Amino acid sequence: MKAALPLVALLVAALLVLSQSIYTVDQRQYAIKFQLGEFIDAKTDAGLYFKVPLLQNVKFYDKRILLLDAPRPDRITTSEKKPLNVDFIAYWRVIDVRKYYQSVTGDEELAKQRLAQTIRAILGQEINKRTIHDAISAERDKIMTTTRQRADADAKQIGVEIVDVRLRRVEFPEEVLAQVYQRMESERKRVANQLRSQGAAESEKIRADADRQREVILADAYRQAQKTKGEGDAKAAAIYAAAYGQNPEFYAFYRSLETYKATFRNKSDVMVLDPNSEFFQYLKQSGAGKLTPPRAGAK
């Protein structure tokens, strides 16, 4: 039993040494192996690896995409000398762990500071060349694309790749907003007044055109009515003439009766006339025998 104890102790020591000699690299990580504090190897593939206990140690770095969130908006001036508050975020990842360690000692915060400084400088240059309208809407995508490309070229020097740069907010500072809103309000009022003036002018034009059409329609209707009336009078005159030609004496008698009927319509009517006037021609006659009877077939 006592002879077996050294073997057990030796086995435990061997297992302990073996456990200290093996390390695993996850697929989401890079690994750098150091010997006495000096860089000797980098592992970029997932797997099981060996190291010398006590002499060698390993550090792990994230291979996944990381977020760079600007802590505060940056004040950038446009080509019109107008200030804007620009807030951005960026996505980045380590692509060369050896260069990453040599440049920033593998410090993630130090890498973020370096990337943020680069992106701020490039954004400032891009927005300085553009107007407010271009920076806010028209060329916003172009600004982000150009900034990503230029920042990525610089980030490669520290073993990092810039995956994307996004402008989260581009807005006026608080002290400028009141002036901008006032200017926008004045512009909207000017446009509204212009539209009202155009509407009033168009209304007057439509009203004048309607009045002109009304006058034309009334004149045309009056002309048509006069024409129809003239045609009716002509036909009536022709009928009267035909009737007169058939029996002039009877026609004269009939017209006189019509005149009497129209004249003595009301009992209160009073007329002062000479008894020998032609108006009483048929009233003074003793009868209708003296009238020439209508010819046969006369209407």
C-alpha positions in Angstrom: 0.0 0.0 0.0 2.8 2.4 0.9 4.6 1.5 -2.4 1.5 2.6 -4.4 1.3 6.1 -2.9 4.3 7.5 -4.8 2.8 6.1 -8.0 -0.5 7.8 -7.3 1.2 11.1 -6.4 3.2 10.8 -9.6 0.1 10.2 -11.7 -1.7 13.2 -10.1 1.3 15.4 -10.8 1.4 14.2 -14.4 -2.3 14.9 -14.8 -1.9 18.4 -13.3 1.0 19.2 -15.6 -0.9 17.9 -18.6 -3.9 20.0 -17.7 -1.7 23.1 -17.5 -0.1 22.2 -20.9 -3.4 22.1 -22.9 -5.6 25.0 -23.9 -8.6 25.3 -26.1 -9.3 28.0 -28.7 -13.0 28.7 -29.2 -14.3 29.4 -32.8 -15.3 32.9 -31.5 -11.8 33.7 -30.3 -8.2 34.4 -31.3 -5.3 33.2 -29.0 -1.8 34.6 -28.5 0.9 32.5 -26.8 3.6 34.2 -24.9 6.8 32.9 -23.5 8.2 34.8 -20.6 6.1 37.8 -21.7 7.2 37.8 -25.3 4.9 37.1 -28.3 5.8 33.7 -29.9 2.6 32.5 -31.7 -1.0 33.3 -32.6 -3.8 30.9 -33.1 -6.7 31.9 -35.4 -8.4 28.6 -35.8 -10.5 26.8 -33.2 -9.0 23.7 -31.7 -6.9 22.1 -28.9 -3.3 23.3 -28.5 -0.3 22.8 -26.2 1.9 25.1 -24.1 4.8 24.7 -21.7 3.5 25.3 -18.1 5.0 28.1 -16.1 7.1 29.3 -19.1 4.3 30.0 -21.5 0.9 31.7 -21.1 -2.1 32.4 -23.4 -4.4 35.4 -23.9 -7.7 35.3 -25.8 -9.2 38.0 -28.0 -12.8 38.3 -29.4 -13.2 37.4 -33.1 -16.8 38.6 -33.3 -18.1 42.0 -34.6 -17.8 44.7 -31.8 -19.7 47.9 -31.3 -18.2 51.3 -31.2 -20.7 53.8 -29.7 -19.7 57.4 -29.6 -20.2 58.7 -26.1 -21.3 62.2 -27.2 -22.3 64.0 -30.4 -19.6 65.8 -32.3 -20.1 69.5 -33.4 -19.2 69.7 -37.1 -19.6 72.8 -39.4 -21.0 72.5 -42.9 -19.7 74.3 -46.0 -22.3 77.0 -45.2 -20.6 77.6 -41.8 -23.7 76.1 -40.0 -23.0 73.8 -37.0 -24.5 70.3 -36.7 -24.5 67.8 -34.0 -23.4 64.4 -35.5 -23.8 61.2 -33.6 -22.4 57.9 -35.0 -21.9 54.3 -34.3 -19.5 51.9 -35.9 -19.0 48.1 -36.1 -15.5 46.6 -36.2 -13.6 43.4 -35.6 -10.1 42.1 -35.3 -8.7 40.5 -38.4 -5.0 40.3 -37.6 -4.5 39.5 -33.9 -0.7 39.8 -34.1 -0.8 43.3 -35.5 -3.7 44.1 -33.1 -1.6 43.2 -30.1 1.5 44.9 -31.4 -0.4 48.2 -32.1 -2.7 48.6 -29.1 -1.4 45.7 -26.9 -4.7 44.0 -27.4 -6.5 46.6 -25.4 -10.1 46.9 -26.7 -10.7 50.4 -25.2 -7.5 51.7 -26.6 -8.6 50.4 -30.1 -12.0 52.0 -29.7 -10.3 55.4 -28.9 -8.1 55.1 -32.0 -11.0 54.2 -34.3 -13.3 56.9 -32.8 -10.7 59.5 -33.4 -10.2 58.4 -37.0 -13.9 58.3 -37.8 -14.5 61.7 -36.2 -11.8 63.3 -38.3 -13.1 61.8 -41.5 -16.7 62.7 -40.8 -15.6 66.3 -40.1 -13.8 66.4 -43.5 -16.8 65.0 -45.4 -19.4 67.2 -43.8 -17.2 70.3 -44.1 -17.5 69.9 -47.9 -21.3 69.7 -48.0 -24.3 71.8 -47.3 -26.8 71.2 -44.5 -29.3 69.6 -47.0 -26.6 67.2 -48.3 -25.4 66.3 -44.9 -28.9 65.6 -43.5 -30.5 63.8 -46.4 -29.3 64.1 -50.0 -25.7 62.6 -49.5 -26.1 61.0 -46.1 -25.5 57.5 -47.4 -22.5 58.6 -49.4 -20.9 60.2 -46.3 -21.3 57.0 -44.4 -19.8 54.9 -47.2 -16.9 57.2 -47.8 -16.2 57.4 -44.0 -16.2 53.6 -43.7 -13.9 53.1 -46.6 -11.3 55.7 -45.4 -11.6 54.6 -41.7 -11.1 51.0 -42.7 -7.9 51.8 -44.6 -6.5 53.4 -41.4 -7.9 50.6 -39.2 -6.0 47.9 -41.1 -2.8 49.4 -39.7 -3.8 48.1 -36.3 -5.1 44.8 -37.5 -8.8 45.8 -37.4 -11.6 46.0 -40.0 -14.3 48.6 -40.0 -17.5 46.7 -41.0 -19.9 49.6 -41.0 -20.3 53.2 -40.0 -23.8 54.6 -39.3 -24.9 58.2 -38.7 -27.4 57.9 -35.9 -28.3 61.5 -35.6 -27.5 64.7 -37.6 -29.3 67.7 -36.2 -28.9 71.3 -35.3 -27.6 72.4 -31.9 -30.2 73.7 -29.4 -29.2 77.3 -29.8 -29.7 77.1 -33.5 -33.0 75.3 -33.6 -35.1 78.3 -32.7 -33.6 80.3 -35.6 -34.1 77.4 -38.0 -37.7 76.9 -36.9 -38.4 80.6 -37.3 -36.8 80.7 -40.7 -38.9 77.6 -41.8 -42.1 79.2 -40.5 -41.4 82.4 -42.4 -40.7 80.4 -45.6 -43.9 78.4 -45.2 -45.9 81.6 -44.7 -44.3 83.1 -47.8 -45.2 80.0 -49.8 -48.7 80.0 -48.3 -49.3 83.6 -49.3 -48.0 83.0 -52.7 -50.4 80.0 -53.1 -53.2 82.1 -51.8 -52.4 84.9 -54.4 -52.3 82.4 -57.2 -55.5 80.9 -56.0 -57.2 84.3 -55.9 -56.0 85.2 -59.3 -57.1 81.8 -60.7 -60.5 82.3 -59.0 -61.0 85.7 -60.6 -60.0 84.2 -63.9 -62.5 81.4 -63.6 -65.2 83.8 -62.4 -64.6 86.2 -65.3 -64.6 83.3 -67.8 -67.9 82.1 -66.3 -69.4 85.6 -66.6 -68.3 85.9 -70.2 -69.8 82.5 -71.0 -73.0 83.5 -69.3 -73.2 86.7 -71.4 -72.5 84.7 -74.5 -75.2 82.1 -73.6 -77.8 84.8 -72.8 -77.0 86.7 -76.0 -77.3 83.6 -78.0 -80.5 82.7 -76.3 -81.9 86.2 -76.9 -80.9 86.0 -80.5 -82.5 82.6 -80.9 -85.7 83.8 -79.1 -85.9 86.9 -81.3 -85.4 84.7 -84.4 -88.1 82.3 -83.3 -90.4 85.2 -82.4 -89.8 86.8 -85.7 -90.6 83.6 -87.5 -93.8 83.3 -85.4 -94.8 86.8 -86.2 -94.1 86.2 -89.9 -96.3 83.0 -89.8 -99.0 84.9 -87.9 -98.9 87.7 -90.4 -99.1 85.3 -93.3 -102.1 83.6 -91.7 -103.8 87.0 -91.1 -103.1 88.0 -94.6 -104.6 84.7 -96.0 -107.6 85.2 -93.8 -108.0 88.8 -94.9 -107.7 87.8 -98.5 -110.5 85.3 -98.2 -113.1 87.8 -96.7 -111.8 91.2 -95.8 -115.1 92.4 -94.4 -115.4 89.4 -92.1 -111.8 89.7 -91.0 -112.3 93.4 -90.1 -115.5 92.4 -88.2 -113.6 89.7 -86.3 -110.7 92.0 -85.4 -113.2 94.6 -84.1 -114.8 92.0 -81.9 -111.4 91.1 -80.5 -110.7 94.7 -79.9 -114.1 95.2 -78.1 -113.4 92.2 -75.9 -110.0 93.5 -74.9 -111.3 97.0 -74.3 -114.4 96.3 -72.3 -112.9 93.6 -70.1 -113.7 95.5 -66.8 -117.0 97.2 -66.0 -115.1 100.1 -64.5 -113.3 101.0 -67.7 -114.3 104.4 -69.1 -113.5 105.6 -72.7 -114.2 109.1 -74.1 -114.6 108.8 -77.9 -116.4 110.5 -80.7 -119.6 108.6 -81.4 -118.8 108.8 -85.1 -115.4 107.2 -84.6 -114.6 104.1 -86.6 -114.3 102.3 -83.3 -118.1 102.1 -83.1 -118.5 101.1 -86.8 -120.0 97.7 -86.1 -121.8 98.7 -82.9 -123.9 101.2 -84.9 -125.0 98.7 -87.5 -128.5 97.3 -87.1 -127.4 93.7 -87.6 -125.0 91.4 -89.2 -127.0 91.2 -92.4 -124.9 93.8 -94.0 -121.8 91.8 -93.4 -120.6 89.8 -96.3 -120.9 86.1 -95.2 -117.8 84.0 -95.5 -117.4 82.1 -98.7 -117.9 78.4 -98.7 -114.9 76.6 -97.5 -113.5 79.6 -95.6 -112.0 79.0 -92.2 
